[in-house]
Amino acid sequence: MSSQAASSASSLRPVPFSLLDLASIVEGSTPAVSFRHTLELARNAEKWGYNRFWLAEHHNMPGIASSATSVLIGHVAAGTNSIRVGSGGIMLPNHAPLAIAEQFGTLESLYPGRIDLGLGRAPGSDQAASRVLRRGLGAGGEDFPELLSELRSFFNPQSGSANSIVRAIPGEGLDIPIWLLGSSGFSAQLAGQLGLPFSFASHFAPDYLHAALELYRGNFKPSGALERPYAMIGVSVTAADTEEKAKRLATSQQQAFLNMIRGRFGQLPPPVDNMDELWTPYEKAALNKQFGFAVVGDKAQVKSRLQEIISETGADELIIASQIYDHQDRLRSFEIIAEIGNELRAIS
């Protein structure tokens, strides 16, 4: 599909909005509080009409509590009724495929028709944590295609698994949607070749978005999972009732990234009035580049930019990520975004 064709198609059909949560731990708080906030956010997301609620695997990060991703997915699914819940994603090279098949087979058995399995090949951690996680599993993600094939064979033994003696119970025979996630061309191309849905992490790798989409769509082969490409775009959005407030709220995420490039990892800091007091000109330029695809503003500004993104990318779905210090401000941001999504779908 050409970019022009994708753009035209996107304006003729509704585009669902979904939500990506990291169970952020803000300064002075605890993982227990983060989990309560995550569930409250998921319940509101369901009420507001979001399509999916995904959680991402990260390790050794003091500000992120979603390390035991499958467990947290179960917590959210148990506390909601209809919204799809899944991983955005599980970093497959960190795990034995059988364990993931069993975990998600359990989740799908408990919450049928509501579980998504999004998979990535990055470690979701630093090198030290990656070495501990992947002990005996290999050093990197080079074997991701083989791990993916093994995982899929546990769900569908008729596909010619080498593990015919070992079965995933529960898991075997269950139809759990598998997504490939990525921030480069590797997973985009593989998702296309396998005919799987693809989600691109443009909220932290904006420069490669269009190239990855071209690779995905250009390599797409229809499969039992999909007849045509289905691309979900990750977008970082901070919305508030005024532009000024939205810009201030966004400084928490900016500070978190600033601390990361300085080699300091901590909990999500409160917003500040003036980032120029914290960063150097070089750091400011790096952050502006990193957040060049981020959307920050009031409802009208966010709506306009999201319309542009849908049109420019031909996205089939948007998944919204946001790191906001105050829980009530975060709820309000996602409520505004949901209102925008409902308005856009009403005129599609």
C-alpha positions, 0 to 999 in steps of 0.5 A: 500500500502506498503512503497516499493510498494508506492516507486516503483509506485512513480518512474513510474508516474509524481508527480505534484508540488504545492505551499503553501503560508502564505502571510508572512509579512516581517520586515518593510512591511505591509499586503497590500504589502504581498497581492501584492506579493502573487498574483505575486507569484501565477501568476508566479506559474501558468506560471511555471506549479505548480498544486495548490496554497494554502493559510493557515489560521492563526490568531494573528500572526504579520508575517502572513497575510492569516487570512481571507483565503477565501477572499485571495483565491478569490483575487488569483483566480481572478488574475490567469486563470487556477491554482487551488486555495484553502485552506491549510487549513481552520481550521474548528472548528473555523467556522460554517460549513454553513459559509464555505459551502457558502464561498466556494460555492461562490468561486466555482461559481465564479471560477468553477473547480479551487477551493480546500477546505483543512480542518484542526482541529487545531486552527491556532492560540494561545489559546487566539485567539482560545477562541475568534474565537471559542466563542460558537463553542466549545473549541477544535477540538474533534468535527471535524468529526461531523463538517466535516459531517455537512459541506459535507451535505451542499454540498450534501443534499442527504447524509441525513443531519440533516440540511435539512431545512437550505441550503447552497446557493451557495454551494449546489450541487457543486463538491468542492474537500475536503482534510483533512490536518494533522500533526498527525494520527487523520486526516490521519485515518479519511481521509482514512476511508472517502476516501478523499485526504490527505495532511501531514504537514511534513514541521513542523511535520516531525517525524510522516510523515511515520506513518501518511501515513501508517495510511492513506493508511492502512485505505483507503476505496474507495469513490465517491471522490477517488478510491485509496489513494492520499497523498500530502506531505508538504515540506519546500524548500529554493532554490538558485543558490548557496548552500551558498545563499540558506543557508543564505536565510533559516536563516529567517525561522530559526529566525522566529522559534527561536523567536516562541520558545522564545515566541516572535512573529513578522514579518519575519526577514531578513537573517543573516550570522551566526545563531550561534550568535543568538541561544544557543546549545539547541536551535540549536538542537531544530531547527535542529530537527524541520527542519530535513525534510527541503530542502536547497541548489542549484538546484542539491541538491534540486532536489536530495533530492526531488527525495529521498522524492518522492521515500521514501514516495510514494507521489502523489504530493508535496506542497512546503512551503518557508519563504524567506525575499526578494520577488525576492529571493522567486520568484527565489526559486520557479522558481528553484523548478518548473524547478526541477518538470518539469524535474522530470515529463519529465523523469517519 
